[in-house]
Amino acid sequence: MAIDTPHKTTAATGDNRTRAGFSARPRRRRSGRLWVKIVVALLLVVEVYPLVWMFLTSLKSNSDYLNHSTWSLPTKWEWGNYSEAWTTGHIGLYVRNSLLAVLPSLALILLLGTAAGFALQVMVWKGRSLTLLIFLAGIMVPSQMILLPLFTVYFQSGLSGTLWPLILTYTGTGLPLTVFMMATYYKTVPRELFEAATIDGAGILRSFWSISIPMVRNAILTVGLVQFFFIWNDLLIALTFTNNQDLRTIQVGLLNFTGDFGATQYGPLFAAICINVFGTLVIYLFLNQKVMKGLTGGAVKG
């Protein structure tokens, strides 16, 4: 009996320590989760509050904006600012010009970039590594360096006064990154598929359209969405090559936004900004899942 008692005491002490250890772990996990929730809440406030403030400002009158605090609520909800932005501010015209410049450029970028990525990764030919390096060198060329030469070329060729300078410039500046990303995504496509298609008698064009395009469609959507935001939000190129109000894109139009008699109307101006921001935000939220699939698709080979 005297020998058994210490063992029982030790075992009981060990059980207590074990229970204390198990009870401490959930507490640590709860505290860790609490900090994560706090950080996520702070990030959510940082991201969402500017959008809320911008929307509330778009419903203010000029007197509210100039005579009251920036953070104050509108004294009167001016919903007519949106109609005024669309008509007096010519936002409808600017949106149309942006679409006419962005959509053809995006179609050319995706078509040529996908074809180039297929040729550089799937097809076997001499000099493809050097060609890929040349495309990568285009990423390192700042767009500011090519604006003046391009302006001279467009003026001498008679393209000034149209949207063609924007389409051609957007296509040229967007291709290097697109080719690099599509070549990376094509590395994940199994080569056995193309070998089997060749054995079955499929040519290069058939393999490209029927096999490679369905395999990388999420990647095409991802690259297309990235390029869409780059082109849509461009100001420098559009400001350089649009010398006519009828050709202004939405970013240039917002820069020179004026109301009646040339005065800046802050309510319609913020309403126009909301139309631009929330329109692109809806597009991203609608295509968010496919973008995530495309981003992770090129991360793992096989």
C-alpha atoms as one frame of an Amber mdcrd trajectory, in Angstrom:
protein
   0.000   0.000   0.000   2.857   2.371   0.807   4.445   1.698  -2.570   1.292
   2.053  -4.650   0.281   5.473  -3.299   3.044   7.568  -4.964   2.284   5.966
  -8.308  -1.350   6.852  -8.002  -0.466  10.412  -7.041   1.904  10.748  -9.996
  -0.672   9.363 -12.387  -3.291  11.734 -11.055  -0.879  14.664 -11.425  -0.130
  13.636 -15.002  -3.822  13.445 -15.801  -4.344  16.929 -14.414  -1.477  18.310
 -16.508  -2.832  16.593 -19.585  -6.281  18.002 -19.015  -4.812  21.457 -18.422
  -2.822  21.178 -21.651  -5.878  20.158 -23.665  -7.936  22.962 -22.142  -5.219
  25.526 -22.930  -5.048  24.615 -26.615  -8.657  25.518 -27.472  -8.164  28.827
 -25.665  -5.122  29.588 -27.817  -7.033  28.626 -30.924  -9.947  30.851 -29.929
  -7.632  33.796 -29.279  -5.882  33.206 -32.628  -9.188  33.089 -34.464 -10.301
  36.261 -32.692  -7.236  38.157 -33.909  -7.832  36.887 -37.440 -11.431  38.087
 -37.322 -10.331  41.496 -36.039  -7.768  41.888 -38.828 -10.288  40.797 -41.475
 -12.845  43.259 -40.080 -10.302  46.096 -40.227  -9.362  45.218 -43.811 -13.040
  45.068 -44.730 -13.603  48.553 -43.285 -10.565  49.898 -45.141 -11.805  48.460
 -48.437 -15.534  49.128 -48.130 -15.661  52.522 -46.429 -14.162  54.494 -49.375
 -16.836  52.993 -51.633 -19.579  53.986 -49.189 -18.148  57.497 -48.853 -17.919
  57.865 -52.632 -21.535  56.766 -53.055 -22.787  59.155 -50.376 -20.799  62.017
 -51.906 -22.391  61.312 -55.281 -25.773  62.141 -53.718 -24.698  65.565 -52.398
 -25.368  68.951 -53.915 -22.572  71.415 -54.626 -23.458  73.443 -51.517 -23.275
  70.310 -49.346 -19.887  69.434 -50.752 -18.402  72.936 -50.394 -20.050  74.181
 -47.184 -20.218  71.081 -45.013 -17.737  68.548 -43.734 -16.384  66.007 -46.173
 -17.630  63.200 -43.931 -21.122  64.597 -43.397 -24.247  62.985 -44.832 -26.168
  64.713 -47.628 -28.784  67.186 -46.399 -30.831  66.268 -49.450 -30.419  63.080
 -51.471 -29.711  64.255 -55.021 -30.471  61.158 -57.110 -30.625  63.379 -60.172
 -26.823  63.609 -60.122 -26.668  60.278 -61.949 -28.923  61.392 -64.781 -27.024
  64.673 -65.007 -23.717  62.803 -65.165 -25.058  60.633 -67.974 -26.452  63.514
 -70.050 -24.703  66.797 -69.210 -21.424  65.103 -68.292 -21.502  62.918 -71.448
 -20.609  59.785 -69.472 -22.631  57.705 -71.904 -20.423  58.914 -74.768 -17.248
  58.244 -72.786 -18.381  54.727 -71.858 -19.160  54.002 -75.502 -15.728  55.229
 -76.617 -14.058  53.117 -73.930 -15.927  50.024 -75.081 -15.054  50.718 -78.720
 -11.384  50.981 -77.771 -11.199  48.216 -75.164 -13.172  45.371 -76.745 -11.289
  45.176 -80.106  -7.972  45.571 -78.282  -8.880  42.829 -75.827  -9.995  40.491
 -78.622  -6.704  40.992 -80.501  -4.631  40.578 -77.337  -6.312  37.306 -76.366
  -6.288  35.845 -79.874  -2.681  36.715 -80.686  -1.397  36.079 -77.148  -3.050
  32.654 -76.882  -1.789  31.642 -80.324   1.722  32.823 -79.467   1.684  30.959
 -76.138   0.574  27.791 -77.955   3.330  28.179 -80.528   6.013  28.839 -77.938
   5.173  25.955 -75.585   3.419  23.236 -77.569   4.992  23.479 -81.013   8.632
  22.517 -81.474  10.645  24.805 -83.750  14.036  26.421 -83.811  14.359  29.775
 -82.086  11.285  29.616 -79.868  13.300  30.322 -76.685  14.786  33.446 -78.242
  11.343  34.535 -79.394   9.981  34.154 -75.879  12.836  36.284 -74.534  12.006
  38.981 -77.078   8.406  39.011 -75.860   9.608  39.205 -72.255  11.830  42.165
 -73.176   8.674  44.008 -74.223   7.433  43.898 -70.616  10.438  45.933 -69.496
   9.845  48.777 -71.971   8.024  51.664 -70.209   4.982  52.857 -72.123   6.022
  56.486 -71.574   9.039  55.983 -73.856   6.996  54.980 -76.899   4.243  57.607
 -76.779   6.063  60.338 -78.727   7.289  58.064 -81.556   3.861  56.476 -81.817
   2.159  59.869 -81.902   4.397  60.879 -84.812   3.676  57.642 -86.676  -0.080
  57.905 -86.170  -0.120  61.541 -87.254   1.874  60.890 -90.424  -0.229  57.854
 -91.303  -3.495  59.774 -90.920  -4.825  57.739 -87.997  -5.088  60.734 -85.666
  -8.644  61.731 -84.905  -9.819  58.101 -84.659  -9.778  55.355 -82.039  -7.272
  53.269 -84.008  -4.229  54.714 -82.164  -5.720  53.494 -78.891  -6.567  50.052
 -80.261  -3.130  49.502 -81.783  -1.247  50.842 -78.759  -3.280  48.805 -76.269
  -2.743  45.677 -78.341   1.007  46.222 -78.605   1.508  47.005 -74.920  -0.724
  44.167 -73.727   0.756  41.371 -75.828   4.094  40.781 -73.983   2.484  40.051
 -70.619  -0.290  38.003 -72.239   2.163  35.862 -74.202   4.244  35.221 -71.079
   1.201  34.245 -68.976  -0.348  32.046 -71.668   2.976  30.292 -72.273   3.100
  29.573 -68.531  -0.435  28.165 -68.538   0.285  25.954 -71.547   2.991  24.224
 -69.497   0.211  22.683 -67.393  -1.498  21.055 -70.394  -0.384  17.404 -70.804
   1.538  16.868 -74.041  -0.072  13.436 -74.449  -3.293  15.132 -75.525  -1.628
  16.813 -78.492   0.304  13.665 -79.363  -2.928  11.640 -79.382  -4.613  14.295
 -81.527  -1.722  14.199 -84.000  -1.946  10.406 -84.220  -5.687  10.731 -84.933
  -4.891  13.053 -87.829  -5.541  16.482 -86.283  -3.508  19.348 -87.648  -2.040
  22.333 -85.822  -5.144  24.500 -86.181  -7.442  21.683 -85.053  -5.252  21.008
 -82.019  -5.222  24.705 -81.179  -8.952  25.351 -81.429 -10.418  22.013 -80.334
  -7.941  20.880 -77.664  -5.863  23.738 -76.313  -8.556  26.423 -76.085 -10.948
  24.336 -73.904  -8.023  23.330 -71.676  -6.951  26.921 -70.940 -10.311  28.718
 -71.071 -10.103  29.718 -67.384  -6.634  31.098 -68.008  -7.902  33.055 -71.016
 -10.688  34.498 -68.892  -8.239  35.464 -66.146  -5.777  37.121 -68.522  -8.625
  38.817 -70.334 -10.012  40.263 -67.122  -6.580  41.517 -66.023  -5.969  43.143
 -69.392  -9.492  44.587 -69.391  -8.842  46.433 -66.134  -5.435  47.634 -67.355
  -6.902  49.056 -70.556 -10.134  50.372 -69.044  -8.283  52.271 -66.300  -5.645
  53.695 -68.626  -5.300  57.462 -68.619  -1.879  58.264 -70.085  -2.279  56.610
 -73.498  -5.872  57.782 -73.921  -4.958  61.326 -72.913  -2.098  61.374 -75.432
  -3.982  60.115 -78.488  -7.475  61.589 -77.980  -7.459  65.228 -79.049 -11.204
  65.462 -79.567 -13.998  65.464 -76.986 -15.991  62.998 -79.077 -13.149  60.466
 -78.736 -12.490  60.738 -74.997 -12.564  57.539 -72.993 -14.168  57.456 -69.576
 -10.921  58.123 -67.678 -10.117  61.189 -69.780 -13.737  62.286 -69.521 -13.620
  62.117 -65.723 -10.413  64.138 -65.737 -12.105  66.921 -67.699 -15.556  66.522
 -66.176 -17.528  69.789 -66.174 -21.167  70.664 -65.800 -23.125  73.600 -67.126
 -21.139  76.760 -67.969 -17.846  74.909 -67.500 -18.116  74.667 -63.690 -17.237
  71.467 -61.886 -20.310  69.825 -60.388 -19.003  67.570 -57.644 -22.183  65.577
 -57.167 -22.456  64.523 -60.850 -18.671  64.027 -60.919 -18.775  61.495 -58.077
 -21.865  59.935 -59.643 -19.846  59.390 -62.832 -16.998  57.901 -60.786 -19.490
  55.547 -59.101 -20.797  54.435 -62.503 -17.240  53.629 -63.555 -16.106  51.942
 -60.325 -19.214  49.925 -59.507 -19.613  48.801 -63.113 -16.162  47.230 -63.175
 -16.660  45.887 -59.635 -19.788  44.017 -60.715 -17.868  42.458 -63.607 -15.141
  41.252 -61.242 -17.582  39.858 -58.667 -19.476  38.015 -61.389 -16.306  36.387
 -62.757 -14.468  36.012 -59.434 -14.585  32.203 -59.186 -13.364  31.635 -62.707
 -10.534  34.108 -62.113  -9.439  32.171 -59.021  -9.451  28.940 -61.028  -7.380
  30.556 -63.733  -4.842  31.953 -61.259  -4.316  28.556 -59.611  -4.377  26.687
 -62.908  -0.877  27.737 -63.887   0.639  27.132 -60.464   0.820  23.320 -60.657
   2.137  21.364 -63.582   0.247  18.271 -64.656
